[in-house]
């Protein structure tokens, strides 16, 4: 069955008492979950729709199977590109990652196995990344005659300019320990603990105020393009807007009651 004949990206929605959790899975195991234009389009479409769900609390982005989160952009497509089709190809991949970044709730990248090139940029577009000891990352584009572009621009903010230059100019690979040490992974766990560790993050998100989490993600996105005084000013607006709902009052009252009965401080 050809690519057009089956879903290469799956979506599962889990209903919980605190809201909905979505799991988006790249599922093209024969090609190590490589990202073709069809896959990129599916990612974009799914995240655009998820972003409309007011009850959504978090998204887990994963790769099917044990071998790879994703080997990156589909080389079988790239080898036949010309200047015009290359522009369309990379624009489509950017739109997929941009849809992930614009999702109003936290997106967790669950990494296992290979995560190269465009797939690493997709992971970088998530809010947090957690992986096991099988993770191998890299940006090998220069080794096949092309530069790393689009959301590779996120890497200096995540791992610093020095490591970014090393990764993009040498095109080498890095194991799980190195990935964690450079800051690409926020958490590294044994393979058997990966899903439990993801669930722990989900539970922490669900214990927080849903409006506050959405506001916080929106505010951090604004910080990326504002200078410090502007960032502080827009933060004041987000703080004031939080009190337009009863979420702070309700959660602060609960914290005060917990403090009264347990003797613990109610401060955040």
N, C-alpha and C positions, 0 to 999 in steps of 0.2 A: 504494500500500500504506500503510495507516494505521500509526500509531506502535505499536499493539499487535501488528502483524503482522511487525515486524522488530526485530532487536536494535539498541538505540540505544547500548549500551555494549559494546565488545568486549574480550576478554581473550586475550592471547597469552603463553605461557610459553616462555622460552628456557632450555634446560639448558646449564649451563656446568660446567667441572670444579670450580669453587669453590662451586657451588650454583645456585639458580634465580633468574632475573630475570623479573619480570612486567611486561607493558605493558598498561595499561588505557586505552582510547581512547573518548572521547565521540564518537559518530558519528551526528550529525543535521545534516548540512551544509546541508540546505535551510533550516534554522532557525538556522544558525550555532551548531550544537551546544547549543542552548538546553536547560535542565534542567527537565523536566516531572516530575511525581510518579513516573512510571514510570522515568524516567532516574535520579532520586534513589534510588529503591528498588533499581535494578540496581547502582548504585555501592555502596550499603550492603551488599547481598548479596555482591558480588564481594570486597569488602575483608574482610568477616567470614570468608569462606572462605579467602582468602589468608592471613589471620592465623593459621590453623590449620596452615600448612605450615612445618615445622621446618627445611626446606632452603631456604626463601626467603631471599634476601639483600637484595633491593631491588625497588622498584616505580617505574615511570615512568608518570606520569599525563599524558595528552596529549589534544588535540582533533584530530579528523580534518580534513584539508584545510589550505588555506593562509590562510583568512580569519579564523579565530577559534579560540582555545582553547575559549571558550564565551561567548556573549552574555549569559549569566546565566539567571535563572529565566524560564520560558516565560511571556511576557506574555499569550499567548492563553488560558492557564489562569488567570492572576491577575486578568484583567479581570472574570471571572465569580464571584470569591470573595465569600463573606459572612464574618461574624465566625467562625462555626464552621469553615467549610471553610478559611479562612485559617490558623487555628491548626493544622489537620491538615497543610496544605501546608507551612508553615514548619517544623513539627516533623519532617516527612519529610526536608526538606533538611538540617536539623541532624543527623539520624541518619546521613545519608550522609557529611557532613563529619566527624562524630565517629568513624565507622568508619575513615576515612582516618587521623585522628589517632591512633587506637588500634592501627593496624597496627604490629607490633613491629619492623619493619625500616624503613630510610629510604625515604621516598616523595619522589620528585623531580617537581616540576611542570615540564613542558616547555611553555613559553608561546610562542604565535605569534598575532599578530592581536589581536582584541578579547577582553577579559577583564573583564566588568562584573558588578557586584552579587554575586549568589550565587556566580557563578563565581570572582570574586576571593576570596570567603570560602573557597571550596573550595581554591583555590591557597594561601591563607594557612594552611589546615589541613595542607598538606604540609610536609615538613621543610626543603626547599630549593626555590628557584625560579630557573629559568634561562630567558632569553628572547632573541629576536632583535630587530632594529630595527623590526619591524612591530608590536610590542606596543603596545596602547593599553589602559590600565586606567581604571576609574572605579567609583564607588558612586553611581549616579544615582537611587536610590530616592526621595529627597525631591522630585525633579522630577516624579514621578508620584504624589505624595500619600501615600507610606508611609515609615516610618523604616527605616534599616538596622539589622538585629538579628542574632541568633544569633552566628555566628562573626565578625561584624564586631568583636566584642569582643576578637579577637586583634590587631587592627590597631595599637592603641597600643603593644603590646609589640614590634611589628615596625618601625613607622615613627614612633613617638612621638605624644604627645597632640596637639601642635600640628598636624601634618600630618593626623592622623586627623580632627580637628575641621574642618579646611579641606575635606577630601575629603567627609565625610559631610554637612556643613551646606551646602556650595555645590553638591555634586553634579556637579562638573566632571570632565574627563578629563585624562589625563596620558600623554605619549608614553613611548617606551622609555627614553630618556635620563633623564627625570624619574623614572621608575619605579625605575631603578637608583640614582639619587642619593638618593632617599628611603629606600632599603633594601628595597623590595618585591622587587626582583630581586637575588639574590646575584651573578649574573653576566649580562652583556649581551654578545652576540656577533653577528657578521654572520649573516644568514639561512643562507648556505651552510655555516656552521660549527656550526649549532645541534646537529645530531645527534652530531657529533664531540665537542662540549663535554659533552653529556650522557653520552656513552660514557666520557669521561675521568673524570667523577665516579663512574660505575659501577665502573670499574677501580680507582679509589682505595678505594671501599667494599669491593670484593672482595679487596683486598690486606690489609685489616684483619681482626682476629679476629672471626669471626661472633658468638660469644657476647658479646664485648666491645661490639660495635656495638649489639646488642639491649639489653644492660645499660645502655649509655650513653643510648639513647633513652628507656628506661624511667625512668632517673634524672632526665633533663631534664624529663620530664612531671611527676614528683613535685616538682621545684623550683618549678614554676608555682604550687603551692598551699601551699608550706611557707615558714616564715621562715628566716633565714640559719642560726641554730644547728641547726634541724631538718634543713635541707638538707645541712649538713656531716655531721651524724650519720648520715643515711640514705646518704650517699656513702661513709662508712666501711664500712657494711654491704655495699654493692655491691662495694667493693674487696676485702673479705675473701671474699665469695661467688665472686669471679672465680677464686680459687685452689682452689675445689672441683673444678675441671676441670684438665686438663693443658694447656689453651690458653696460659696465661701462660708456663709453663715451656718449652713447645715453641717459642713465638715468641721468648721472651727468649734461648733457646739459639741460635736462628738469627741473632738480632741480634748476639750476642756473636761468633759465628763470622764473620759478615760484617765485623764490626769488626776481627777478628784478621787477616783476609785483605786487607782494603782500607785499613786504617788510619783508618777513620771511627769517630766516636763511636757507641756502641750506644744512647745515651740516646734516649727517644722524642722 
